[in-house]
Amino acid sequence: MLRHKHPDQPSSLQIPFGPVIPTIAVAVSLWLLVQADLQKILIGLGGLVIGVPFYLLMKNQYLSHASTKE
């Protein structure tokens, strides 16, 4: 958020070990996905399908509330 508000200021946040941690996180996520059976994957996708409309409603509500404050 701060990068959008102040794009001219330099970034002071440095991730330790550079791209190693995100690479390990992606590898672990893929390993977990490969180890899951089809039923668990379908349950997870079902939760995603149920959760996305709630996320979009809350985002829309937040944006409309923020625009009335300005």
C-alpha positions as CSV (number, residue, x, y, z in Angstrom):
1,M,0.0,0.0,0.0
2,L,2.8,2.4,0.8
3,R,4.4,1.8,-2.6
4,H,1.2,3.0,-4.2
5,K,1.0,6.1,-2.0
6,H,4.7,7.0,-2.1
7,P,6.3,5.4,-5.2
8,D,9.2,7.9,-5.2
9,Q,10.6,6.7,-1.9
10,P,13.1,3.8,-1.9
11,S,12.1,0.4,-0.5
12,S,13.5,-0.3,2.9
13,L,12.1,-3.9,3.2
14,Q,14.6,-6.6,2.3
15,I,13.6,-10.3,2.4
16,P,16.4,-12.4,3.9
17,F,18.1,-14.7,1.4
18,G,16.5,-12.9,-1.5
19,P,14.4,-15.3,-3.7
20,V,15.3,-18.4,-1.8
21,I,12.3,-18.2,0.7
22,P,9.6,-17.7,-2.0
23,T,11.1,-20.5,-4.1
24,I,11.0,-22.9,-1.1
25,A,7.4,-21.8,-0.4
26,V,6.3,-22.6,-3.9
27,A,8.1,-25.9,-3.8
28,V,6.5,-26.9,-0.5
29,S,3.1,-25.8,-1.8
30,L,3.5,-27.9,-5.0
31,W,4.7,-30.9,-2.9
32,L,1.6,-30.6,-0.7
33,L,-0.7,-30.4,-3.7
34,V,0.9,-33.5,-5.2
35,Q,0.5,-35.4,-1.9
36,A,-3.2,-34.6,-1.5
37,D,-5.9,-36.9,-2.8
38,L,-8.7,-35.8,-5.1
39,Q,-11.3,-35.5,-2.4
40,K,-9.2,-33.0,-0.4
41,I,-8.5,-31.0,-3.5
42,L,-12.2,-30.9,-4.4
43,I,-13.1,-29.8,-0.9
44,G,-10.5,-27.0,-1.0
45,L,-11.8,-25.9,-4.4
46,G,-15.3,-25.9,-3.0
47,G,-14.2,-23.7,-0.1
48,L,-12.6,-21.4,-2.6
49,V,-15.8,-21.2,-4.7
50,I,-17.8,-20.4,-1.5
51,G,-15.3,-17.9,-0.2
52,V,-14.6,-15.8,-3.3
53,P,-18.1,-14.2,-3.4
54,F,-17.7,-13.2,0.3
55,Y,-14.3,-11.7,-0.4
56,L,-15.7,-9.7,-3.4
57,L,-18.6,-8.4,-1.3
58,M,-16.4,-7.3,1.5
59,K,-14.0,-5.7,-0.9
60,N,-16.8,-3.8,-2.6
61,Q,-18.2,-2.7,0.8
62,Y,-14.8,-1.5,1.9
63,L,-14.2,0.5,-1.3
64,S,-17.6,2.1,-1.2
65,H,-17.1,3.0,2.5
66,A,-13.6,4.4,1.8
67,S,-14.9,6.5,-1.1
68,T,-17.6,8.2,1.1
69,K,-14.9,9.2,3.6
70,E,-12.9,11.2,1.0
